Amino acid sequence: MKLLSNVAFWKEFYQEFVNECKELYNHNGFTYDIPSEEQIRSALYAFLRKKGYLVELESDLFRKDSKRVVGEYDLRVINKEYDLIVEVKRAWGLKNWSNKYKEFSDSWEEDISKLDKLEKDEYESEKINDNRKKCFVLAIFTNREDFHNKLKNKVDEFSSKLKGLELISNFEREILKGELTCNLFVWVEK
């Protein structure tokens, strides 16, 4: 499972994801010009399975006292040592799009808050290993330098607030099509 906190592992995923996006752009592209969160999650799922990991999509977390579902997580990577609970988000800064920087950062913080519930004793899942770690994956898409810089500043601001998570990747922007670029950021619990 240490592989999941390895920069080379995430770099390989990023390169595969970028190549998949380029291939899709060569075949008429995406419906909304950029990959959806579901596309990113699916690519990560496929990559993890190819590497031999057992992965559950949309894993639930329950309250101990009522067995009521209190959270749903994008991916759970299952392992004997610990389960890695992963949340995936995307954001964009695109010409002629509504770029909602505040809403983006609010949704990232919401997911981190959800991940923080994993540390509280009143939450459990009979199926999630008590030893669990958290991971946050963020893909950003931009097509202008000023948009990229504004979004990158939001990412830096967000990253400085995270406790217990370490930024293990901030890969160079890759060109997907024309001026459209992608960055991948991954934070993993220490």
URMO-V659593 format. One record per residue. N is the residue number from 1. SS is DSSP state (H for helix, E for strand, - for the rest). PSI is psi in whole degrees, 0 to 359 (999 if undefined). Layout:
n->{N & N}
ss->{SS & SS}
psi->{PSI & PSI}
This chain:
n->{1 & 2 & 3 & 4 & 5 & 6 & 7 & 8 & 9 & 10 & 11 & 12 & 13 & 14 & 15 & 16 & 17 & 18 & 19 & 20 & 21 & 22 & 23 & 24 & 25 & 26 & 27 & 28 & 29 & 30 & 31 & 32 & 33 & 34 & 35 & 36 & 37 & 38 & 39 & 40 & 41 & 42 & 43 & 44 & 45 & 46 & 47 & 48 & 49 & 50 & 51 & 52 & 53 & 54 & 55 & 56 & 57 & 58 & 59 & 60 & 61 & 62 & 63 & 64 & 65 & 66 & 67 & 68 & 69 & 70 & 71 & 72 & 73 & 74 & 75 & 76 & 77 & 78 & 79 & 80 & 81 & 82 & 83 & 84 & 85 & 86 & 87 & 88 & 89 & 90 & 91 & 92 & 93 & 94 & 95 & 96 & 97 & 98 & 99 & 100 & 101 & 102 & 103 & 104 & 105 & 106 & 107 & 108 & 109 & 110 & 111 & 112 & 113 & 114 & 115 & 116 & 117 & 118 & 119 & 120 & 121 & 122 & 123 & 124 & 125 & 126 & 127 & 128 & 129 & 130 & 131 & 132 & 133 & 134 & 135 & 136 & 137 & 138 & 139 & 140 & 141 & 142 & 143 & 144 & 145 & 146 & 147 & 148 & 149 & 150 & 151 & 152 & 153 & 154 & 155 & 156 & 157 & 158 & 159 & 160 & 161 & 162 & 163 & 164 & 165 & 166 & 167 & 168 & 169 & 170 & 171 & 172 & 173 & 174 & 175 & 176 & 177 & 178 & 179 & 180 & 181 & 182 & 183 & 184 & 185 & 186 & 187 & 188 & 189 & 190}
ss->{- & H & H & H & H & - & H & H & H & H & H & H & H & H & H & H & H & H & H & H & H & H & H & H & H & H & - & - & - & - & - & - & - & - & - & - & H & H & H & H & H & H & H & H & H & H & H & H & H & H & - & - & - & E & E & E & E & E & E & E & E & E & E & - & - & - & - & - & E & E & E & E & E & E & E & E & E & E & - & - & - & - & E & E & E & E & E & E & E & E & E & E & E & - & - & - & - & - & - & - & H & H & H & H & H & H & H & H & H & H & H & H & H & H & H & H & H & H & H & - & - & - & E & E & - & - & - & - & - & - & - & E & E & E & E & E & E & E & E & E & E & E & - & - & H & H & H & H & H & H & H & H & H & H & H & H & H & H & H & H & H & - & - & - & E & E & E & E & E & E & - & - & - & E & E & E & E & - & - & E & E & E & E & E & E & E & E & E & E & -}
psi->{342 & 336 & 325 & 346 & 17 & 128 & 320 & 323 & 311 & 328 & 319 & 317 & 314 & 315 & 319 & 318 & 314 & 316 & 320 & 317 & 314 & 319 & 316 & 320 & 326 & 344 & 54 & 359 & 197 & 153 & 318 & 29 & 331 & 157 & 143 & 167 & 324 & 322 & 318 & 313 & 317 & 319 & 318 & 317 & 309 & 320 & 314 & 317 & 319 & 329 & 359 & 5 & 146 & 128 & 133 & 135 & 143 & 63 & 140 & 152 & 136 & 157 & 139 & 317 & 332 & 354 & 23 & 135 & 128 & 351 & 149 & 130 & 147 & 311 & 146 & 118 & 118 & 133 & 157 & 322 & 307 & 159 & 139 & 118 & 123 & 132 & 139 & 134 & 163 & 161 & 161 & 155 & 96 & 139 & 136 & 16 & 160 & 107 & 105 & 71 & 318 & 315 & 322 & 306 & 327 & 318 & 327 & 315 & 326 & 316 & 322 & 319 & 319 & 317 & 325 & 335 & 337 & 335 & 346 & 136 & 336 & 356 & 143 & 170 & 136 & 340 & 348 & 129 & 137 & 329 & 105 & 148 & 160 & 155 & 140 & 125 & 129 & 124 & 130 & 143 & 128 & 157 & 12 & 145 & 318 & 323 & 316 & 313 & 319 & 316 & 320 & 322 & 320 & 319 & 316 & 316 & 315 & 313 & 324 & 341 & 346 & 133 & 129 & 354 & 138 & 131 & 114 & 351 & 137 & 77 & 156 & 146 & 138 & 137 & 126 & 318 & 130 & 240 & 357 & 125 & 163 & 141 & 149 & 130 & 135 & 127 & 132 & 144 & 136 & 999}
